[in-house]
Structure formats: structure tokens, C-alpha cells
Amino acid sequence: MNSCWKKRLGIVSIIGGLFASGCASAQGWGHHGRGDWGNNPERAGKMVSRLLSKVDASDEQKKKVADIVKSAMGDMKAIRDKSRDGRRATADLLAKPTIDRAALEGLRAEQIRLAESASRRMTEALADAAEVLTPEQRAKLGERMKSRMEGHHRHG
């Protein structure tokens, strides 16, 4: 793979990390209320605006990306609700006197389908948001995210 493609892949991966954290929060995999912006469109909008300010995004770009995030959050809420229902059904099955392995397997498979659906939706939102930014803004965001990730690895 040539260096140009490696750089692009790295930038996409870093921007993806931003949206993945939103995905995890919206899916219910994460802080469960402690800093979780997956359930709070207003907070998510402020975070997106603050992040995009760091890359000199225009107000129009901020609004477009905020709308993309808000739409994805709405879709992720439905997925999160289905996932929660599946976990409850699993708990109910496990509490029965006899373990129904086929039913548990069906619930497991459904959770995998939901995770795939969440991943697909967040990838779509990621690509949509990335297209709003200029290549220079994406590069600047990528560098910022790399720096933050390196700091987390040293302290985490």
C-alpha cells in the first residue's frame, strides 16, 4: 500500500474513532450516563461544534455535521432499544428452570445483526460527515485525534 493510501486510511480511521465513540454511547456500550452523549442530542451538538471549531469549520459545516450526527443518533436509539430488549429476553431465558439453547442462540444472532446494523449506520454517518470537511480539515482533525489517542495510551 503506498503512503498516500496509508495516510488516507489513517485519517479515516481516526475520524471513525470519533464516530465509534458516538456509536458505542448510542448503542448503550459505554459510560451509561457518565459523559454519555448518545442520548443527548443537544450535548452531542455542542461537542461536534467544539471539535469542528478546532479545525476551523464554518458554521454551515458545523450545522451539516450536527444534522448528520443527530440523524444517526435517532437511528441508533432504535437499535439500542432493540438491543436492550434482547438483553432482557436473555435474562428471562436464563432465569427459567430449563435452559433453551436454541432461543439463546436466536437472541445472540439477533444481537450480532443489531451490532452490524449499528456499525453500518455509523459508517454511513462517518462518510457523510467526512465529506462535509475539506481534506485539510480532515487532516487537522486526524492529527488532533492521534495526539489525543497517544495521550490516552500513556495514561490509560
N, C-alpha and C positions, 0 to 999 in steps of 0.2 A: 504494500500500500504506500503510495507516495505521500510526502509530508503535507501537501495541501489537503488531501483527503483525511489524513490523521488529525490535522488541526480542525477541520470542519466537524469530524466525528467527536472530537473532544469538546468543542463548543456546544454541539447539540446535546452531548451527554450532561454537560454542566447545566444548561438551561433545563434539561429534563429533570435534573435533581430538584430544581425549584418546584416544578410541577408535580413531581413524585411526592414531595412532602405534602403538597396540597391534596394529592390523591390519597395518601395514607390518612391524612386527617379527615377527609370527606368520607373515606371508606370506614372510618372508625378504628384504624390501626394507628395508634399514636398516643397523643397525650391525654385523650379522654377528658377534655375540658381545660387542661392546664396549657394555655397557649394555643389551643386547637382552633385554627381559623376555618376549618372545614364546615363548621355550622354557622358561621357568622360572615355573611356577605359584606357587611359594612367594614368589618375588620380586615377581611381579605382585600377589599378595595383599597384601603389605606396602605396595607403592606405592599401591594402591587405598585401603587403610586409612589411610595417612598423608594422602592427598589428601582423603578424606572427613572426616577429623578436622578439617581446615581449615574445613569448612562445618558443623561441629557435628553430624555424622551420628551416629545412635545405633548401638550395637553390632549391633542387628538389621539396620539399613540397610546397614552395612558388610558383614555376612555375606551378605545378599541380593545386593548388587552384586558381591562377591567370587565368589559362586557363578555369577553371570551371566558374569563375565569368564572364569572357569575353564572353563565350558562352551564359550564362544566360542573360547577358546584351543585346546581339544581339536578342535573343528571346523576351526579354521584350520590345525592341524597337518596334517590330512589334505589340505587344499587345498595347503599349502606343499609337501608331499611330491610331489603330482601335478605341481605347477609345476616343481619341481626335476627330476623325471623328464623333463618336456618340454624343459627346457633341455639336459639331457644328450642327448636324442634329436636335438635341433637340432645340437649339436656333432658328433654322429656323422654326421648327414647332410652337414654341411659338410666333413667330413674325407674324404668319398668322392670318387673320381675324377670323377664326373659329378654335377652339382647337380640334385636332384629338386625343382623349384619347387613342384609340387603337394603333395608331402609337407611341405615347409617351410610352405606356406600352411596346410595342415591343422594343423600344430603351432602356428602363430601364432593361428589361430582358437581352438584349444583353450586357449591361454594367456589369450585375451580372455574366454572362458567362465569360466575359473577366477578371473580378476580380478573378473568380475561376481558370481560366487558369493561371493567373499570380501567384496565390497562389500555385498551383500545381507545376509550373515550379521552383519557388523559393524554395519550399520544397525539390524538387529533387536536386537542386544545393546545398542546405544546407546539405543534407545527403551525397552527393558526396564529398563535402569539408570536412565534419567531418570525413569521412573515411580515408582521407589523413593524418590526425593528429593522434598522439598516444593518448591513454586515458589520459596520464599525461598532454599532451599539451592541450587537451580539458578542463581538469580540471583547468589548469592555466588560460586559456582563459576565462573560466566561472567565475573564481574569479575576474579577471580583469574587466569583463563586469558588474558583480554585483556591484563592487566598483564604477564604473562609473555611473551606474543607480542610486545608492543611493545618489551620489553627485548631480545628476540632480534633484532628488526629493526634496532635501533640498533647492536647489536654484531655482527650476522651479516652 
